[in-house]
Amino acid sequence: MNSLVGAIFALLAYIAVGGPVGYDLDPLTSQLQTFLSDKGSPIPAVEVTKYDNWRTIIAISAAESSYGKHMAGNFNAWGIKDYRKGSDNFGKTRNFNSWSESIKYTSELLYKYDPQDGEPTPWGMVRTWKYVEPLHPWVNNVSYALYDIECNVSVA
């Protein structure tokens, strides 16, 4: 719980100062931060935009946790399970130590399933790793989130 409170405090401080102190956000990161803030998301755009597959990372968070508002574990907006050997949480949802760690892991996981660009289609993701029924609402949620991002976050 303390990490959730800390994440919320960090996000509010981040928004209040307009990003890291003394640093102007690039247009993409600024637009994405506004998009995420409008969704009530604690996910920091400055971390997500480090990865080429940021759209898919955000779209999955929309379907899995309403953009991180209802996380599965610490810094886990993607519903990622913990299958690390010897983990106390084995088979349950995974806890991460930071947004940086969880976003990097999510990006790498997406590249594992789509080596070309790390952006598998929603149906491709379902066929690969989503075994929970019903599948159509999840696919529709990810697809809509991708559309919403495309309409509201322009990439120059």
C-alpha positions in Angstrom: 0.0 0.0 0.0 2.9 2.4 0.8 4.2 1.9 -2.7 0.8 2.9 -4.2 0.6 6.0 -2.0 4.2 6.8 -3.0 3.4 6.3 -6.7 0.4 8.6 -6.5 2.4 11.2 -4.6 5.2 11.0 -7.2 2.7 11.4 -10.1 1.1 14.4 -8.5 4.5 16.0 -7.9 5.5 15.2 -11.5 2.3 16.8 -12.9 2.6 19.8 -10.6 6.1 20.7 -11.8 5.4 19.7 -15.4 7.8 16.8 -15.5 11.3 16.4 -14.0 12.6 19.6 -12.6 14.6 21.6 -15.2 13.5 19.3 -18.0 11.1 20.1 -20.8 9.1 17.1 -22.0 9.2 16.3 -25.7 5.8 16.8 -27.5 5.0 13.0 -27.5 5.7 12.5 -23.8 3.8 15.7 -22.9 0.8 14.6 -25.0 0.9 11.1 -23.5 1.2 12.4 -20.0 -1.9 14.6 -20.6 -3.7 11.6 -22.1 -2.8 9.4 -19.1 -3.6 12.1 -16.5 -7.1 12.5 -18.2 -7.6 8.8 -17.6 -6.6 9.1 -14.0 -3.5 6.9 -14.7 -0.5 6.8 -12.4 1.7 5.4 -15.3 4.5 7.9 -16.0 4.6 8.8 -19.7 8.3 9.7 -19.4 9.0 6.0 -18.7 6.7 4.5 -21.3 7.9 6.6 -24.2 11.4 5.2 -23.8 10.1 2.2 -25.7 9.0 2.0 -29.3 6.0 -0.2 -28.4 4.6 2.3 -25.9 1.2 2.3 -27.6 0.7 -1.4 -27.0 2.0 -1.1 -23.4 -0.6 1.6 -22.6 -3.4 -0.2 -24.5 -2.9 -3.4 -22.4 -2.9 -1.4 -19.2 -6.3 0.0 -20.3 -7.8 -3.5 -20.7 -6.1 -5.0 -17.6 -6.3 -2.2 -15.0 -8.1 0.9 -16.4 -4.7 2.5 -17.2 -3.3 1.4 -13.8 -6.2 2.5 -11.6 -6.8 -1.0 -10.4 -3.4 -2.7 -10.4 -2.8 -6.4 -10.0 0.3 -5.9 -8.0 2.8 -3.2 -7.1 3.5 -1.2 -10.4 1.7 -4.0 -12.3 -0.9 -2.3 -14.6 -0.7 -5.3 -17.0 -1.9 -8.2 -15.0 1.5 -9.9 -15.4 1.8 -13.2 -13.5 4.8 -14.2 -11.5 6.5 -17.4 -12.8 10.0 -16.7 -11.3 11.5 -19.8 -9.9 11.3 -19.7 -6.1 9.1 -16.6 -5.9 6.7 -16.3 -2.9 4.1 -15.1 -5.4 4.6 -17.9 -7.9 1.5 -18.2 -10.1 -0.1 -15.1 -8.7 0.3 -11.6 -10.0 3.8 -10.1 -10.0 4.9 -7.2 -7.9 7.5 -4.8 -9.4 9.8 -2.4 -7.5 9.1 0.6 -9.8 7.4 1.8 -13.0 10.7 1.7 -14.8 11.1 -2.0 -14.0 7.5 -3.0 -14.9 7.4 -1.0 -18.1 10.7 -2.4 -19.3 9.6 -6.0 -18.5 6.3 -5.4 -20.3 8.1 -4.1 -23.4 10.5 -7.0 -23.4 7.6 -9.5 -23.0 5.8 -7.9 -26.0 9.0 -8.3 -28.1 9.2 -11.9 -27.0 5.8 -12.5 -28.7 6.4 -10.2 -31.6 10.1 -9.9 -32.3 9.6 -7.6 -35.3 8.2 -4.6 -33.5 7.0 -5.6 -30.1 3.5 -4.7 -31.0 1.4 -7.9 -31.5 -2.2 -7.5 -32.5 -4.8 -7.8 -29.7 -5.9 -11.2 -31.3 -2.3 -12.2 -31.5 -1.8 -11.5 -27.8 -4.9 -13.5 -26.9 -3.8 -16.5 -29.0 -0.4 -16.4 -27.4 -1.0 -15.8 -23.7 -4.5 -14.8 -22.7 -6.3 -17.9 -21.6 -9.1 -16.4 -19.6 -12.5 -16.3 -21.2 -14.2 -14.2 -22.4 -11.7 -13.1 -25.0 -13.7 -10.7 -27.1 -14.1 -7.9 -24.4 -10.4 -7.9 -23.8 -9.6 -7.7 -27.5 -12.2 -4.9 -27.9 -10.8 -3.0 -24.9 -7.2 -3.2 -26.2 -8.3 -2.3 -29.8 -10.3 0.7 -28.5 -7.4 1.9 -26.4 -5.1 1.7 -29.4 -7.7 3.8 -31.4 -8.1 6.3 -28.5 -4.3 6.7 -28.3 -4.1 7.2 -32.1 -6.8 9.9 -32.0 -5.4 11.8 -29.0 -1.7 11.4 -29.0 -0.1 12.6 -32.2 3.4 11.4 -33.1 5.3 13.9 -35.2 
